[in-house]
Amino acid sequence: MQVQAYLNFDGRCEEALDFYRGALGAEVDMLKRFNENPEPPPPGMVSPGTENKVMHASFRIGETTLMASDGRCAGEAGFKGISLSLIVSNEADADRFFAALAQGGQVQMPLAKTFFSPRFGMVADRFGVSWMIYVPA
């Protein structure tokens, strides 16, 4: 059994994937658009003008696979009550990834030494996804 995060960017998925490629070295394994669906979508699932948006994508950051979509493109994506933990092997990587994710985002807790980590911080990226950057003790 596995649990994988599925991120719904509500119309900004391709932009987010490009951002994660540059910020974290993400690799997109698969991307399908709504107009590539061989079956017609259920009524109300795809808004007019969004046929080229991302129906489903699978991408890797390090050894982790995440999934993403544009969803219904109905407004702002909401990533409330959840954070993705990015566990890195050293402080230099923590600094680099934190700075990249913070570009256009919001620092929630600056990177600092804590009782459980030589480097830990929290940031919401420009899409509203919360990240916890962590170097194991």
N, C-alpha and C positions, 0 to 999 in steps of 0.2 A: 504494500500500500504506500502511496505517496500523497502528499498535500503540496500543491503548487499554487503560487499566487497568480491570479488573473486580473490584470489591470485594465480598466475601462476608461479610456481617455476622452470619450465623448466628442470625437471629431478631431483630436490632435495626436492620434496614435503614431502616424508616420513621422511627425515632428519629434515626438518623444523618442522613438526608436533611433532617429538620427542623433539626437542629443545623447542618448545612452551609449551609442557607438563611440562618440568623441570623448565623453566624460569618463566612461567606465570600460571601454573596449568591448562593448556588447557585440555579439554576433547574431544576426537574424538567420534562423534556420528555415523559417517558412513564413510567407505572407500571402494571404488570399484576400482579394477585394470582393465587395458585395456583388459586383457585376460579373464575377467569375463563378458564382454559385450556379450549379447546373439545375437547381430547383428554384422555383419562384419563392421569394421570402413570404412569410405570413403577412397579411394586411397590417399596415402600420409599423412594420419592423424597419423598413428603409424609407427615409424621407426623400422626396424628390430632390435631385441635385447631389445626393451623397453616394451614388452608385460606385464611385471610384474610391470611397473610403475603405478602411481596413475592416474586414469582417472578422478575421482571425490571424494572429501572428504568434509565432513561437520564437523566443530569443534566449540566448545564454549570456550570463554574466559569470565569468569564472566557470565553476562547475555546476552552477544552478540554472535550471531552465524556468523561465517565466512565460506567461502567455498574456496577450493583450488584444484589444479591439478598439474600434471607434464607437462601438455600441450603437445607440440610436441617434447620436449627434444632436441631442435635444437641448444641450446647454452646458453648464460647467460640470466637469468631472468632480466627484466628491470622494476623497480618500481620507475619511475620518475614522479614528479609532484603530488604526493599523499603521505599523511601520515595517519597513524592510531593513533587516540587519545586514550590513556589509562587513564581514569579518576579514581583515587583512593581516598580513604577517609582520608588518613593521610600521613604525611611526611615519616614515617618509611617504609610504603609500596612503596612510590615513590622511595625512596633510593634503596630498595631491587629489585624492578622490573627494574629500570634503570640499576643497576649494572649487573643484569642477562642478559638483552638485549644487553648491551655493550660488553659482552664477545665475542671476535672475531669480533665485529662490530666497528663502528666509532661514537664517540661522536660528535654531531653537535653543541650542546649548552649544557654545563654542567648544572646540576640541581642547581637552585638558587631561591631565593625569587624574585618575580617580583611584579609590581604594581597590577597584577590581580590574583596572586596565591602565597601562602606561599612556594610552591615548583613546579617548572616547568623546564623541560629540553627536549632536542631532541636528539635522537640517531638513527642511522641506524644499524640494526642488521646484523649478519653475512651473511644474504641472500640478503641484500640490502633494506629491508623493513624499511621505516622511521616511527618512533614512536615519539609521543609527550606525555610525561608523565606529568600529571596535577593533582594538588590537588585544588579543588574549594576553593575560598576564604570564 
